[in-house]
Amino acid sequence: GTHERAWHTPTGQAHTNGPASPKHRYDHVMSTVVAFHAHPDDEVILTGGTLAKAASAGHRVVVVTATDGRIDNDDDLTRLDELRSSTGILGAQRTECLGYADSGYGPEFYPDPPGRVRFGRADVEEAAQRLAAILRAEDAQLLLSYQANGGYGHRDHVQVHHVGKRAAELAGTPRILEATMPRELLRRVSDLCRLLHL
């Protein structure tokens, strides 16, 4: 079925599209969508189709990652290069990285690398202020974030939920949508990893 959607016009006035055909739903009002992700590659894995569709419909798409994907302070910036390439293909007009270190996955929570903080340990208020500054500058009407458990419990993904929620409050962003992951798929992947001793 169709759902009523509210978007803001450039003048700041709310415009509500009632039930309409999908072809015409976004014809009259353009919005800014900010997608907040934990790591480079999450933007395409979790929201790639949504972002590409929003961009092709004429909405401004901004992608922000919390981390640069590096566990250590090595000089390999491959994942950031891949992020820029990916967001360009998806149609994003702006790509930002907050620069936190990747927290890693698994039972061991590594110490912070010299001069940087792992996102899982980041102060939520400080990180939220940084994201909120982007939301305000972009006058974002929609923030894409993650569900409370981050989908599968990765500490950086869980932190995206907390930071995104707080940033939207600080910036007054009117709508948040949370990316979710199907439990059955996660269970099967987990079972396979256990069988393979991964």
N, C-alpha and C positions, 0 to 999 in steps of 0.2 A: 504494500500500500504506500501511499504518500504521507509524508509527515510535514507539519507546519515548521518552517525554519525562519528564524529571525536573523537578519544581517544588518549591519550599520552602513549607511550611505556615507560618502565622503564628508557630508555636512554634519555627520554625527547623529542624524535622525534614524530611528529604528524603522526598518522596512520589513514587513512580514509577508512572506510568500505563502499563501494558503495552498491547498492541494492543487498541483499543477503537473503537467506532463514533465518527465525528467529532462526532456530536450530544452524546455523553456524555464526550468526552475531557477537558473542562475543568470538569465539573460540581462536582467535589469540592474543588479547590484553586485559590485565587486567587493570582496573582503580580503583581509590579510590573515593568513593562517600561519602560525608558528608551530613547528614540530620540534619538540624537545626530546632528545635521545641520549642514551648513556654513552655509546661508542660509535665511531665510524663503522658503518655497515648496517647498524640497526635501523637507520632511516629507510633503507630499501627493503630489509627483511620484514619489518613490522608495519610500515606505512607507505611503501613505495607506490602501490596502486592508487591509494587515496591521494597522495601528493601529486602524482602525475595527472590524475583526473581533475583535481582542483586547479592546477596550473593551466591545463588545457582549456578549462572553463573560463579562464581569465582572472582568476584570483591570484593575489600576490602570495607566494610561498617562501617562507623563511625556515631554514633548518639550523638548529643549534644543538651541538653535542656537548655533553659535560666533560668528556675526556677526549684525549687525542689518540686513545687506543694503546698507549705505551705503558707497559708495566714498569720499565726502568727508564733511566734517562739516556737511553741510547740515541743516536743521531738519526735513526731510521724514521723518516716521516712518511713512509709509504701509505699508511692508512689515512693520513690527512689528504694526501694526493688523491687517493681513491675516493675519499669523501667528496672532494671538490668535483671530481669527474662524475660521480654518481648523482650529486644534486643538480649538476648541469644537465644531465640527461633527463632527470625527473622534471626539470623546468623551474627549479627554485631560483629566485632572484637574489637571494642572500644566503650565505653560509657562514656560521660562526662556531668557534670552539672555545669553551670556557677555560680549557687548559689544565684541568685536573688530571691526575694520574689514574690509570685503570687500576681498580682494586683487586682484579683477579677473581677467579671463581673457585669454590671448594672450601674445605674446612680451615685452611691456613690463610689468615689475613696478614699479608706481608707488611712490614714497616714502610712508612712513607719514604720515597726516594729523596735524596738530598735536594732541598729547595722547593719541593712540591708536596702537595697533599693528595692522598688517594681520595677519590670522590666519595667513597663509602664512609670516610671520616670527615668530610667537609662539614663546616658549620652550615646548617640548613638556612639560617637567616642570611648569612653572607652570600651564599650561592644563590639564594632566591632573589636577593637585591640585584645581583648581576643579571640574572635572567629577566627580572622585572624591568630593568632599564631598557632591554631590547624590546620587550612587549610594549612599553610606553612609546619608545621611539618609532615603532612600527604601527602604533595604534591598532594592535592585533584584536580581532574580534573572536578568534578561536585559538586555543592552545591544545595541541595534541600531546598527551603525556602517557603514563603507564598506570595500570591497575595497581592496587596497594601492595601486592606481593611481587610486583615487577614481572609478572608472567611466570617465572620459574625460580624465583628466590635469589637471583644474582644481586649481590649487595648494591651494585651501582644502579641496577634497574629499580630496586626498591627506593633508593635515594632520589631517583628521577621523580617518582610519585610524590615524595614529600616536598622536594624543592619546587616542582612544577605547581603543586597545589598552593604553596605559600606565595610563589611569584605571581600567580594569577590574582590572589587576594591583594597583594601589594599594588599591582598595576591596574586593578579594576577590570581585568579581562573578563568579559561576560560569560564565556562558555569554555568548558574543558571537556574534551573527549579523551578517554583512556584506552590505549591499545591493550587488547587481551590476547591470551593464547589458549587454544583449546586443550582442555585437560587430558582428553584421550590421546591426542598426539604426543603431548609431553610424557604421558605414562609409557607409551610405546618406545619413545626415544630413550627414556630412562632405563627401561627393561633391556633394550638393545645394548646400551652402554655397560650395564651390569654384566650381561652375557659376554661381552668383549673385554671385560675387566678394564674399562676406561675410567 
